[in-house]
Amino acid sequence: MQQATTLPAIRNPSSPGQDSPWHDVMPLADLADAAPRRMQVSGRSFLVVRQGEQVRAFAATCPHKGAPLEQGTLCAGKLVCPWHKAFLT
C-alpha cells in the first residue's frame, strides 16, 4: 500500500457542484504529528491536526469562546480549547 504524500484535501463548501470542490492544503510531511496548524482555504481559517496517519480539520476558533485553537492541545485524540478546556471532536 502506498502512503499518502499530500494531506487529504478540504472541501470548499461554496462550490458543491464544481468538478473539483477540494483543495490540497500541504504535503503530509510538512504537518508535524500532534501539532495543530492554522491555515486559510478559500478565505476561511481552518485548523489541521495530524495524529499518526489520520488527519482531521477543525474550525480555527472555538465555537464557544472564540479562542485560537492552534494554541490548544490534544488529549485522548480530542482537541482541547486553550481558554475554557472544552473538548472538540
N, CA, C and O atoms as a CHARMM CRD file, in Angstrom:
* protein
*
  356
    1    1 MET  N      0.84100  -1.17400   0.00000 PROA 1      0.00000
    2    1 MET  CA     0.00000   0.00000   0.00000 PROA 1      0.00000
    3    1 MET  C      0.88700   1.23800   0.00000 PROA 1      0.00000
    4    1 MET  O      1.84800   1.31000   0.76600 PROA 1      0.00000
    5    2 GLN  N      0.57600   2.21000  -0.84800 PROA 2      0.00000
    6    2 GLN  CA     1.34400   3.44000  -0.93500 PROA 2      0.00000
    7    2 GLN  C      0.89400   4.42300   0.13300 PROA 2      0.00000
    8    2 GLN  O     -0.30100   4.55100   0.39800 PROA 2      0.00000
    9    3 GLN  N      1.84700   5.12000   0.74700 PROA 3      0.00000
   10    3 GLN  CA     1.49400   6.14200   1.72100 PROA 3      0.00000
   11    3 GLN  C      1.14100   7.42700   1.00500 PROA 3      0.00000
   12    3 GLN  O      1.71700   7.75200  -0.03400 PROA 3      0.00000
   13    4 ALA  N      0.18800   8.15800   1.56800 PROA 4      0.00000
   14    4 ALA  CA    -0.19300   9.44600   1.00200 PROA 4      0.00000
   15    4 ALA  C      0.94300  10.43400   1.20200 PROA 4      0.00000
   16    4 ALA  O      1.58500  10.45000   2.25300 PROA 4      0.00000
   17    5 THR  N      1.18800  11.25800   0.19200 PROA 5      0.00000
   18    5 THR  CA     2.22700  12.27800   0.32000 PROA 5      0.00000
   19    5 THR  C      1.62300  13.66000   0.47800 PROA 5      0.00000
   20    5 THR  O      2.34000  14.61600   0.77300 PROA 5      0.00000
   21    6 THR  N      0.33500  13.78200   0.28900 PROA 6      0.00000
   22    6 THR  CA    -0.35700  15.05500   0.44500 PROA 6      0.00000
   23    6 THR  C     -1.51600  14.86500   1.39900 PROA 6      0.00000
   24    6 THR  O     -2.17500  13.82600   1.38300 PROA 6      0.00000
   25    7 LEU  N     -1.77000  15.86300   2.23100 PROA 7      0.00000
   26    7 LEU  CA    -2.90400  15.78900   3.14600 PROA 7      0.00000
   27    7 LEU  C     -4.20300  15.63300   2.37600 PROA 7      0.00000
   28    7 LEU  O     -4.33000  16.14300   1.26200 PROA 7      0.00000
   29    8 PRO  N     -5.16000  14.93900   2.95400 PROA 8      0.00000
   30    8 PRO  CA    -6.46800  14.92600   2.32500 PROA 8      0.00000
   31    8 PRO  C     -6.93300  16.36800   2.15000 PROA 8      0.00000
   32    8 PRO  O     -6.72300  17.21300   3.02100 PROA 8      0.00000
   33    9 ALA  N     -7.54800  16.62500   1.04600 PROA 9      0.00000
   34    9 ALA  CA    -7.96700  17.98500   0.74100 PROA 9      0.00000
   35    9 ALA  C     -9.17300  18.38200   1.57700 PROA 9      0.00000
   36    9 ALA  O     -9.91000  17.52900   2.07100 PROA 9      0.00000
   37   10 ILE  N     -9.36100  19.67300   1.72800 PROA 10     0.00000
   38   10 ILE  CA   -10.50500  20.21600   2.45100 PROA 10     0.00000
   39   10 ILE  C    -11.56200  20.62600   1.43700 PROA 10     0.00000
   40   10 ILE  O    -11.25300  21.29200   0.44900 PROA 10     0.00000
   41   11 ARG  N    -12.80100  20.23400   1.67700 PROA 11     0.00000
   42   11 ARG  CA   -13.90100  20.57600   0.77800 PROA 11     0.00000
   43   11 ARG  C    -14.22800  22.04800   0.88100 PROA 11     0.00000
   44   11 ARG  O    -14.30700  22.60600   1.97500 PROA 11     0.00000
   45   12 ASN  N    -14.41600  22.66400  -0.25400 PROA 12     0.00000
   46   12 ASN  CA   -14.84000  24.05700  -0.31700 PROA 12     0.00000
   47   12 ASN  C    -16.36500  24.06300  -0.29500 PROA 12     0.00000
   48   12 ASN  O    -16.98200  23.70900  -1.29900 PROA 12     0.00000
   49   13 PRO  N    -16.99400  24.45100   0.81400 PROA 13     0.00000
   50   13 PRO  CA   -18.44800  24.35500   0.91800 PROA 13     0.00000
   51   13 PRO  C    -19.20300  25.27800  -0.04000 PROA 13     0.00000
   52   13 PRO  O    -20.40000  25.09000  -0.25900 PROA 13     0.00000
   53   14 SER  N    -18.53000  26.25700  -0.60400 PROA 14     0.00000
   54   14 SER  CA   -19.22200  27.17800  -1.50300 PROA 14     0.00000
   55   14 SER  C    -19.23400  26.68900  -2.94400 PROA 14     0.00000
   56   14 SER  O    -19.77300  27.37200  -3.81500 PROA 14     0.00000
   57   15 SER  N    -18.65400  25.52700  -3.21800 PROA 15     0.00000
   58   15 SER  CA   -18.62000  25.05000  -4.59800 PROA 15     0.00000
   59   15 SER  C    -19.02900  23.58300  -4.72500 PROA 15     0.00000
   60   15 SER  O    -18.28000  22.79300  -5.29900 PROA 15     0.00000
   61   16 PRO  N    -20.20400  23.19700  -4.20300 PROA 16     0.00000
   62   16 PRO  CA   -20.57100  21.78100  -4.22100 PROA 16     0.00000
   63   16 PRO  C    -20.77400  21.18900  -5.60100 PROA 16     0.00000
   64   16 PRO  O    -20.64300  19.97400  -5.74700 PROA 16     0.00000
   65   17 GLY  N    -21.08700  21.97700  -6.62700 PROA 17     0.00000
   66   17 GLY  CA   -21.34400  21.42100  -7.94500 PROA 17     0.00000
   67   17 GLY  C    -20.16700  21.47300  -8.88900 PROA 17     0.00000
   68   17 GLY  O    -20.29300  21.03500 -10.03200 PROA 17     0.00000
   69   18 GLN  N    -19.02600  21.98900  -8.46300 PROA 18     0.00000
   70   18 GLN  CA   -17.87100  22.10800  -9.34000 PROA 18     0.00000
   71   18 GLN  C    -17.15200  20.77500  -9.46600 PROA 18     0.00000
   72   18 GLN  O    -17.29600  19.89600  -8.61700 PROA 18     0.00000
   73   19 ASP  N    -16.36700  20.63500 -10.54600 PROA 19     0.00000
   74   19 ASP  CA   -15.62900  19.39600 -10.77700 PROA 19     0.00000
   75   19 ASP  C    -14.66600  19.07600  -9.64600 PROA 19     0.00000
   76   19 ASP  O    -14.50800  17.90900  -9.28800 PROA 19     0.00000
   77   20 SER  N    -14.01700  20.08500  -9.07800 PROA 20     0.00000
   78   20 SER  CA   -13.03800  19.85000  -8.02100 PROA 20     0.00000
   79   20 SER  C    -13.29300  20.76700  -6.83200 PROA 20     0.00000
   80   20 SER  O    -12.64500  21.80600  -6.70500 PROA 20     0.00000
   81   21 PRO  N    -14.22900  20.39600  -5.95800 PROA 21     0.00000
   82   21 PRO  CA   -14.51500  21.24200  -4.79900 PROA 21     0.00000
   83   21 PRO  C    -13.53800  21.03400  -3.65000 PROA 21     0.00000
   84   21 PRO  O    -13.76800  21.54600  -2.55400 PROA 21     0.00000
   85   22 TRP  N    -12.45500  20.29700  -3.87100 PROA 22     0.00000
   86   22 TRP  CA   -11.47300  20.00300  -2.83700 PROA 22     0.00000
   87   22 TRP  C    -10.20800  20.82200  -3.06400 PROA 22     0.00000
   88   22 TRP  O     -9.88000  21.16700  -4.20000 PROA 22     0.00000
   89   23 HSD  N     -9.51200  21.12600  -2.00100 PROA 23     0.00000
   90   23 HSD  CA    -8.27300  21.90700  -2.05800 PROA 23     0.00000
   91   23 HSD  C     -7.16100  21.13500  -1.36300 PROA 23     0.00000
   92   23 HSD  O     -7.28200  20.80200  -0.18400 PROA 23     0.00000
   93   24 ASP  N     -6.07100  20.84500  -2.08600 PROA 24     0.00000
   94   24 ASP  CA    -4.89800  20.29500  -1.42100 PROA 24     0.00000
   95   24 ASP  C     -4.32800  21.40000  -0.54800 PROA 24     0.00000
   96   24 ASP  O     -4.22800  22.54600  -0.98600 PROA 24     0.00000
   97   25 VAL  N     -3.95300  21.07200   0.67500 PROA 25     0.00000
   98   25 VAL  CA    -3.52000  22.12900   1.58400 PROA 25     0.00000
   99   25 VAL  C     -2.02000  22.13900   1.87900 PROA 25     0.00000
  100   25 VAL  O     -1.45600  23.20600   2.12100 PROA 25     0.00000
  101   26 MET  N     -1.36300  20.98100   1.86600 PROA 26     0.00000
  102   26 MET  CA     0.08100  20.93600   2.09100 PROA 26     0.00000
  103   26 MET  C      0.55200  19.49700   1.96700 PROA 26     0.00000
  104   26 MET  O     -0.26000  18.57600   2.05300 PROA 26     0.00000
  105   27 PRO  N      1.84900  19.28500   1.76500 PROA 27     0.00000
  106   27 PRO  CA     2.36900  17.91200   1.80400 PROA 27     0.00000
  107   27 PRO  C      2.21000  17.33400   3.20800 PROA 27     0.00000
  108   27 PRO  O      2.38700  18.04900   4.19500 PROA 27     0.00000
  109   28 LEU  N      1.88500  16.07300   3.30400 PROA 28     0.00000
  110   28 LEU  CA     1.70300  15.41100   4.59400 PROA 28     0.00000
  111   28 LEU  C      2.95400  15.52200   5.45400 PROA 28     0.00000
  112   28 LEU  O      2.85700  15.68200   6.67100 PROA 28     0.00000
  113   29 ALA  N      4.12000  15.43800   4.83800 PROA 29     0.00000
  114   29 ALA  CA     5.38000  15.51500   5.58400 PROA 29     0.00000
  115   29 ALA  C      5.57800  16.87400   6.26200 PROA 29     0.00000
  116   29 ALA  O      6.35600  16.98100   7.21000 PROA 29     0.00000
  117   30 ASP  N      4.88300  17.91000   5.78800 PROA 30     0.00000
  118   30 ASP  CA     5.02800  19.24700   6.37200 PROA 30     0.00000
  119   30 ASP  C      4.18000  19.45400   7.63000 PROA 30     0.00000
  120   30 ASP  O      4.29600  20.48800   8.28900 PROA 30     0.00000
  121   31 LEU  N      3.33800  18.49000   7.96400 PROA 31     0.00000
  122   31 LEU  CA     2.46900  18.62000   9.13800 PROA 31     0.00000
  123   31 LEU  C      2.99000  17.71200  10.24600 PROA 31     0.00000
  124   31 LEU  O      2.92400  16.48700  10.14200 PROA 31     0.00000
  125   32 ALA  N      3.50500  18.32000  11.29800 PROA 32     0.00000
  126   32 ALA  CA     4.04000  17.55600  12.42500 PROA 32     0.00000
  127   32 ALA  C      2.91500  16.82500  13.15900 PROA 32     0.00000
  128   32 ALA  O      1.78200  17.30500  13.21300 PROA 32     0.00000
  129   33 ASP  N      3.23300  15.68700  13.70900 PROA 33     0.00000
  130   33 ASP  CA     2.26300  14.90300  14.46000 PROA 33     0.00000
  131   33 ASP  C      1.86600  15.63600  15.73700 PROA 33     0.00000
  132   33 ASP  O      2.72100  16.15100  16.45700 PROA 33     0.00000
  133   34 ALA  N      0.57000  15.67900  16.01100 PROA 34     0.00000
  134   34 ALA  CA     0.00800  16.25900  17.24300 PROA 34     0.00000
  135   34 ALA  C      0.33100  17.74300  17.41500 PROA 34     0.00000
  136   34 ALA  O      0.37500  18.23300  18.54400 PROA 34     0.00000
  137   35 ALA  N      0.55700  18.46600  16.31600 PROA 35     0.00000
  138   35 ALA  CA     0.83800  19.90100  16.38400 PROA 35     0.00000
  139   35 ALA  C     -0.19900  20.63600  15.52700 PROA 35     0.00000
  140   35 ALA  O     -0.01100  20.76700  14.31800 PROA 35     0.00000
  141   36 PRO  N     -1.28600  21.11400  16.13300 PROA 36     0.00000
  142   36 PRO  CA    -2.32000  21.80500  15.36000 PROA 36     0.00000
  143   36 PRO  C     -1.73000  22.94000  14.52500 PROA 36     0.00000
  144   36 PRO  O     -0.87300  23.69100  14.99000 PROA 36     0.00000
  145   37 ARG  N     -2.20200  23.04800  13.29300 PROA 37     0.00000
  146   37 ARG  CA    -1.67800  24.08200  12.38600 PROA 37     0.00000
  147   37 ARG  C     -2.83200  24.83000  11.71900 PROA 37     0.00000
  148   37 ARG  O     -3.71800  24.22200  11.11700 PROA 37     0.00000
  149   38 ARG  N     -2.80700  26.15300  11.83500 PROA 38     0.00000
  150   38 ARG  CA    -3.84400  27.01000  11.25800 PROA 38     0.00000
  151   38 ARG  C     -3.49600  27.32800   9.81500 PROA 38     0.00000
  152   38 ARG  O     -2.32800  27.53900   9.49200 PROA 38     0.00000
  153   39 MET  N     -4.50900  27.36400   8.93500 PROA 39     0.00000
  154   39 MET  CA    -4.30700  27.72800   7.53300 PROA 39     0.00000
  155   39 MET  C     -5.57000  28.33600   6.95900 PROA 39     0.00000
  156   39 MET  O     -6.65200  28.23600   7.53600 PROA 39     0.00000
  157   40 GLN  N     -5.40600  28.96500   5.81200 PROA 40     0.00000
  158   40 GLN  CA    -6.51900  29.60100   5.10000 PROA 40     0.00000
  159   40 GLN  C     -6.83900  28.78200   3.85600 PROA 40     0.00000
  160   40 GLN  O     -5.93600  28.38300   3.12000 PROA 40     0.00000
  161   41 VAL  N     -8.11700  28.53400   3.62300 PROA 41     0.00000
  162   41 VAL  CA    -8.59200  27.88300   2.40700 PROA 41     0.00000
  163   41 VAL  C     -9.81200  28.65100   1.94400 PROA 41     0.00000
  164   41 VAL  O    -10.80500  28.74800   2.66400 PROA 41     0.00000
  165   42 SER  N     -9.73700  29.19700   0.74200 PROA 42     0.00000
  166   42 SER  CA   -10.84300  29.97400   0.16900 PROA 42     0.00000
  167   42 SER  C    -11.32400  31.07400   1.11400 PROA 42     0.00000
  168   42 SER  O    -12.52500  31.31000   1.24500 PROA 42     0.00000
  169   43 GLY  N    -10.37800  31.74100   1.77000 PROA 43     0.00000
  170   43 GLY  CA   -10.72300  32.85900   2.64400 PROA 43     0.00000
  171   43 GLY  C    -11.25100  32.46800   4.01600 PROA 43     0.00000
  172   43 GLY  O    -11.65400  33.33800   4.78900 PROA 43     0.00000
  173   44 ARG  N    -11.25800  31.18100   4.33200 PROA 44     0.00000
  174   44 ARG  CA   -11.72700  30.72400   5.64100 PROA 44     0.00000
  175   44 ARG  C    -10.56600  30.09800   6.39800 PROA 44     0.00000
  176   44 ARG  O     -9.69700  29.46000   5.80300 PROA 44     0.00000
  177   45 SER  N    -10.55500  30.28400   7.71200 PROA 45     0.00000
  178   45 SER  CA    -9.49800  29.71900   8.55100 PROA 45     0.00000
  179   45 SER  C     -9.89500  28.32800   9.02800 PROA 45     0.00000
  180   45 SER  O    -11.02900  28.09300   9.44700 PROA 45     0.00000
  181   46 PHE  N     -8.93000  27.40900   8.95400 PROA 46     0.00000
  182   46 PHE  CA    -9.11600  26.04400   9.41900 PROA 46     0.00000
  183   46 PHE  C     -7.92700  25.64100  10.26500 PROA 46     0.00000
  184   46 PHE  O     -6.85200  26.23200  10.17400 PROA 46     0.00000
  185   47 LEU  N     -8.13300  24.63300  11.08400 PROA 47     0.00000
  186   47 LEU  CA    -7.06400  24.04800  11.86100 PROA 47     0.00000
  187   47 LEU  C     -6.91800  22.61100  11.38800 PROA 47     0.00000
  188   47 LEU  O     -7.90400  21.87800  11.30900 PROA 47     0.00000
  189   48 VAL  N     -5.69500  22.20300  11.07300 PROA 48     0.00000
  190   48 VAL  CA    -5.43100  20.84600  10.61800 PROA 48     0.00000
  191   48 VAL  C     -4.57100  20.17300  11.68300 PROA 48     0.00000
  192   48 VAL  O     -3.58600  20.73900  12.15800 PROA 48     0.00000
  193   49 VAL  N     -4.96700  18.94700  12.05100 PROA 49     0.00000
  194   49 VAL  CA    -4.27500  18.20700  13.09500 PROA 49     0.00000
  195   49 VAL  C     -3.96600  16.81000  12.57400 PROA 49     0.00000
  196   49 VAL  O     -4.83700  16.12800  12.03300 PROA 49     0.00000
  197   50 ARG  N     -2.72800  16.40000  12.74400 PROA 50     0.00000
  198   50 ARG  CA    -2.30600  15.05600  12.34300 PROA 50     0.00000
  199   50 ARG  C     -2.04300  14.22200  13.58600 PROA 50     0.00000
  200   50 ARG  O     -1.38900  14.67300  14.52700 PROA 50     0.00000
  201   51 GLN  N     -2.56400  12.99500  13.57500 PROA 51     0.00000
  202   51 GLN  CA    -2.26000  12.02500  14.61400 PROA 51     0.00000
  203   51 GLN  C     -1.90100  10.73400  13.90200 PROA 51     0.00000
  204   51 GLN  O     -2.77800   9.98500  13.47200 PROA 51     0.00000
  205   52 GLY  N     -0.61200  10.48000  13.78000 PROA 52     0.00000
  206   52 GLY  CA    -0.14900   9.34000  13.00400 PROA 52     0.00000
  207   52 GLY  C     -0.49900   9.55700  11.54000 PROA 52     0.00000
  208   52 GLY  O     -0.09500  10.56000  10.95200 PROA 52     0.00000
  209   53 GLU  N     -1.23600   8.64400  10.95200 PROA 53     0.00000
  210   53 GLU  CA    -1.64300   8.78200   9.55500 PROA 53     0.00000
  211   53 GLU  C     -3.03100   9.39600   9.41900 PROA 53     0.00000
  212   53 GLU  O     -3.49500   9.62700   8.30300 PROA 53     0.00000
  213   54 GLN  N     -3.69400   9.66300  10.53100 PROA 54     0.00000
  214   54 GLN  CA    -5.01600  10.29100  10.49200 PROA 54     0.00000
  215   54 GLN  C     -4.86400  11.81200  10.52700 PROA 54     0.00000
  216   54 GLN  O     -4.11400  12.35200  11.34000 PROA 54     0.00000
  217   55 VAL  N     -5.58300  12.49200   9.63800 PROA 55     0.00000
  218   55 VAL  CA    -5.56800  13.94900   9.59300 PROA 55     0.00000
  219   55 VAL  C     -6.99900  14.43700   9.69700 PROA 55     0.00000
  220   55 VAL  O     -7.89200  13.93100   9.01700 PROA 55     0.00000
  221   56 ARG  N     -7.21100  15.43400  10.56300 PROA 56     0.00000
  222   56 ARG  CA    -8.55800  15.99200  10.74700 PROA 56     0.00000
  223   56 ARG  C     -8.51000  17.49700  10.61300 PROA 56     0.00000
  224   56 ARG  O     -7.49200  18.12800  10.89800 PROA 56     0.00000
  225   57 ALA  N     -9.62000  18.06800  10.17700 PROA 57     0.00000
  226   57 ALA  CA    -9.72700  19.52700  10.04900 PROA 57     0.00000
  227   57 ALA  C    -10.81400  20.02100  10.98800 PROA 57     0.00000
  228   57 ALA  O    -11.85000  19.37800  11.15600 PROA 57     0.00000
  229   58 PHE  N    -10.56200  21.17300  11.59500 PROA 58     0.00000
  230   58 PHE  CA   -11.49600  21.80700  12.52200 PROA 58     0.00000
  231   58 PHE  C    -11.66400  23.26700  12.11200 PROA 58     0.00000
  232   58 PHE  O    -10.85300  23.79800  11.35400 PROA 58     0.00000
  233   59 ALA  N    -12.70600  23.91100  12.60700 PROA 59     0.00000
  234   59 ALA  CA   -12.78700  25.36600  12.51500 PROA 59     0.00000
  235   59 ALA  C    -11.60000  25.90100  13.32000 PROA 59     0.00000
  236   59 ALA  O    -11.17700  25.26200  14.28400 PROA 59     0.00000
  237   60 ALA  N    -11.06500  27.04000  12.94800 PROA 60     0.00000
  238   60 ALA  CA    -9.84900  27.55000  13.58700 PROA 60     0.00000
  239   60 ALA  C    -10.08700  28.20900  14.93600 PROA 60     0.00000
  240   60 ALA  O     -9.14100  28.41700  15.69600 PROA 60     0.00000
  241   61 THR  N    -11.33500  28.54100  15.24500 PROA 61     0.00000
  242   61 THR  CA   -11.63700  29.17700  16.52700 PROA 61     0.00000
  243   61 THR  C    -12.69200  28.37400  17.28000 PROA 61     0.00000
  244   61 THR  O    -13.53900  27.71500  16.67500 PROA 61     0.00000
  245   62 CYS  N    -12.62900  28.43700  18.57400 PROA 62     0.00000
  246   62 CYS  CA   -13.57400  27.72700  19.42500 PROA 62     0.00000
  247   62 CYS  C    -14.98700  28.27200  19.19500 PROA 62     0.00000
  248   62 CYS  O    -15.18200  29.48800  19.21500 PROA 62     0.00000
  249   63 PRO  N    -15.96700  27.40400  18.97900 PROA 63     0.00000
  250   63 PRO  CA   -17.33000  27.88500  18.75200 PROA 63     0.00000
  251   63 PRO  C    -17.97500  28.47400  20.00900 PROA 63     0.00000
  252   63 PRO  O    -18.98600  29.16900  19.90700 PROA 63     0.00000
  253   64 HSD  N    -17.41700  28.21400  21.17700 PROA 64     0.00000
  254   64 HSD  CA   -17.99100  28.71900  22.42300 PROA 64     0.00000
  255   64 HSD  C    -17.41600  30.07100  22.83000 PROA 64     0.00000
  256   64 HSD  O    -18.15300  30.98700  23.19500 PROA 64     0.00000
  257   65 LYS  N    -16.09400  30.18700  22.76300 PROA 65     0.00000
  258   65 LYS  CA   -15.41200  31.37700  23.29100 PROA 65     0.00000
  259   65 LYS  C    -14.57600  32.12800  22.26300 PROA 65     0.00000
  260   65 LYS  O    -14.07700  33.21400  22.55900 PROA 65     0.00000
  261   66 GLY  N    -14.40900  31.57300  21.05500 PROA 66     0.00000
  262   66 GLY  CA   -13.62600  32.25000  20.02500 PROA 66     0.00000
  263   66 GLY  C    -12.12400  32.11900  20.18100 PROA 66     0.00000
  264   66 GLY  O    -11.37400  32.86000  19.54700 PROA 66     0.00000
  265   67 ALA  N    -11.67200  31.19600  21.00800 PROA 67     0.00000
  266   67 ALA  CA   -10.23900  31.01400  21.23900 PROA 67     0.00000
  267   67 ALA  C     -9.53400  30.51300  19.98300 PROA 67     0.00000
  268   67 ALA  O    -10.13100  29.78000  19.19500 PROA 67     0.00000
  269   68 PRO  N     -8.27600  30.89700  19.78400 PROA 68     0.00000
  270   68 PRO  CA    -7.48200  30.38100  18.66200 PROA 68     0.00000
  271   68 PRO  C     -7.07400  28.93700  18.95700 PROA 68     0.00000
  272   68 PRO  O     -6.21000  28.69800  19.80200 PROA 68     0.00000
  273   69 LEU  N     -7.68200  27.98700  18.27600 PROA 69     0.00000
  274   69 LEU  CA    -7.49500  26.58100  18.61400 PROA 69     0.00000
  275   69 LEU  C     -6.11100  26.03200  18.29500 PROA 69     0.00000
  276   69 LEU  O     -5.76400  24.95300  18.77400 PROA 69     0.00000
  277   70 GLU  N     -5.30400  26.74400  17.49400 PROA 70     0.00000
  278   70 GLU  CA    -3.93700  26.26300  17.28300 PROA 70     0.00000
  279   70 GLU  C     -3.12700  26.34400  18.57700 PROA 70     0.00000
  280   70 GLU  O     -2.05800  25.74300  18.67600 PROA 70     0.00000
  281   71 GLN  N     -3.62900  27.08300  19.56600 PROA 71     0.00000
  282   71 GLN  CA    -2.98200  27.15200  20.87700 PROA 71     0.00000
  283   71 GLN  C     -3.48800  26.06600  21.81800 PROA 71     0.00000
  284   71 GLN  O     -3.02600  25.95500  22.95400 PROA 71     0.00000
  285   72 GLY  N     -4.44200  25.26400  21.34100 PROA 72     0.00000
  286   72 GLY  CA    -4.98600  24.17400  22.14200 PROA 72     0.00000
  287   72 GLY  C     -4.05300  22.98300  22.16600 PROA 72     0.00000
  288   72 GLY  O     -2.96900  23.01700  21.58300 PROA 72     0.00000
  289   73 THR  N     -4.47400  21.93600  22.83900 PROA 73     0.00000
  290   73 THR  CA    -3.69800  20.70700  22.93100 PROA 73     0.00000
  291   73 THR  C     -4.55800  19.52600  22.50500 PROA 73     0.00000
  292   73 THR  O     -5.77500  19.64400  22.36000 PROA 73     0.00000
  293   74 LEU  N     -3.90900  18.39900  22.30900 PROA 74     0.00000
  294   74 LEU  CA    -4.62300  17.16100  22.01300 PROA 74     0.00000
  295   74 LEU  C     -4.60900  16.30100  23.26700 PROA 74     0.00000
  296   74 LEU  O     -3.58100  16.15600  23.92900 PROA 74     0.00000
  297   75 CYS  N     -5.76100  15.73700  23.58000 PROA 75     0.00000
  298   75 CYS  CA    -5.88400  14.86800  24.74000 PROA 75     0.00000
  299   75 CYS  C     -6.81300  13.71900  24.37000 PROA 75     0.00000
  300   75 CYS  O     -7.97900  13.94300  24.04500 PROA 75     0.00000
  301   76 ALA  N     -6.31300  12.51600  24.41800 PROA 76     0.00000
  302   76 ALA  CA    -7.10300  11.32500  24.06700 PROA 76     0.00000
  303   76 ALA  C     -7.73100  11.45400  22.68500 PROA 76     0.00000
  304   76 ALA  O     -8.87100  11.04500  22.46600 PROA 76     0.00000
  305   77 GLY  N     -6.97300  12.02800  21.76100 PROA 77     0.00000
  306   77 GLY  CA    -7.45000  12.15900  20.38300 PROA 77     0.00000
  307   77 GLY  C     -8.41900  13.30500  20.14900 PROA 77     0.00000
  308   77 GLY  O     -8.96400  13.43000  19.05200 PROA 77     0.00000
  309   78 LYS  N     -8.64700  14.14100  21.14800 PROA 78     0.00000
  310   78 LYS  CA    -9.56800  15.26800  21.00300 PROA 78     0.00000
  311   78 LYS  C     -8.81200  16.57600  21.17800 PROA 78     0.00000
  312   78 LYS  O     -7.84000  16.65300  21.93000 PROA 78     0.00000
  313   79 LEU  N     -9.27000  17.59700  20.47500 PROA 79     0.00000
  314   79 LEU  CA    -8.68000  18.92300  20.58400 PROA 79     0.00000
  315   79 LEU  C     -9.29200  19.62100  21.79500 PROA 79     0.00000
  316   79 LEU  O    -10.50700  19.58500  21.98900 PROA 79     0.00000
  317   80 VAL  N     -8.45300  20.25200  22.60400 PROA 80     0.00000
  318   80 VAL  CA    -8.90800  20.92200  23.82500 PROA 80     0.00000
  319   80 VAL  C     -8.73500  22.42400  23.66000 PROA 80     0.00000
  320   80 VAL  O     -7.65000  22.89500  23.31900 PROA 80     0.00000
  321   81 CYS  N     -9.81000  23.17800  23.90100 PROA 81     0.00000
  322   81 CYS  CA    -9.77400  24.63900  23.80300 PROA 81     0.00000
  323   81 CYS  C     -8.77700  25.19000  24.82000 PROA 81     0.00000
  324   81 CYS  O     -8.79200  24.77700  25.97900 PROA 81     0.00000
  325   82 PRO  N     -7.90100  26.12700  24.40100 PROA 82     0.00000
  326   82 PRO  CA    -6.91400  26.67500  25.33200 PROA 82     0.00000
  327   82 PRO  C     -7.51600  27.61000  26.38300 PROA 82     0.00000
  328   82 PRO  O     -6.88800  27.85400  27.41400 PROA 82     0.00000
  329   83 TRP  N     -8.70600  28.13100  26.14700 PROA 83     0.00000
  330   83 TRP  CA    -9.29400  29.08700  27.07900 PROA 83     0.00000
  331   83 TRP  C    -10.21700  28.44700  28.10500 PROA 83     0.00000
  332   83 TRP  O    -10.12400  28.76000  29.29200 PROA 83     0.00000
  333   84 HSD  N    -11.10100  27.56000  27.67500 PROA 84     0.00000
  334   84 HSD  CA   -12.04400  27.02700  28.64700 PROA 84     0.00000
  335   84 HSD  C    -12.03700  25.50700  28.73500 PROA 84     0.00000
  336   84 HSD  O    -12.92300  24.91000  29.34700 PROA 84     0.00000
  337   85 LYS  N    -11.04000  24.88700  28.12400 PROA 85     0.00000
  338   85 LYS  CA   -10.73300  23.45900  28.26700 PROA 85     0.00000
  339   85 LYS  C    -11.83700  22.51800  27.77500 PROA 85     0.00000
  340   85 LYS  O    -11.87800  21.35800  28.18500 PROA 85     0.00000
  341   86 ALA  N    -12.72300  22.99100  26.91300 PROA 86     0.00000
  342   86 ALA  CA   -13.73800  22.11800  26.32700 PROA 86     0.00000
  343   86 ALA  C    -13.08200  21.19900  25.30100 PROA 86     0.00000
  344   86 ALA  O    -12.13200  21.58500  24.62000 PROA 86     0.00000
  345   87 PHE  N    -13.60500  19.97900  25.20500 PROA 87     0.00000
  346   87 PHE  CA   -13.13100  19.01800  24.20300 PROA 87     0.00000
  347   87 PHE  C    -13.89600  19.24200  22.89900 PROA 87     0.00000
  348   87 PHE  O    -15.12200  19.35400  22.90900 PROA 87     0.00000
  349   88 LEU  N    -13.18800  19.30700  21.79500 PROA 88     0.00000
  350   88 LEU  CA   -13.79100  19.45800  20.47200 PROA 88     0.00000
  351   88 LEU  C    -13.50500  18.19900  19.68700 PROA 88     0.00000
  352   88 LEU  O    -12.35500  17.76600  19.61100 PROA 88     0.00000
  353   89 THR  N    -14.51800  17.60900  19.10600 PROA 89     0.00000
  354   89 THR  CA   -14.30200  16.35900  18.36000 PROA 89     0.00000
  355   89 THR  C    -14.51800  16.56800  16.88200 PROA 89     0.00000
  356   89 THR  O    -14.38000  15.62800  16.09900 PROA 89     0.00000
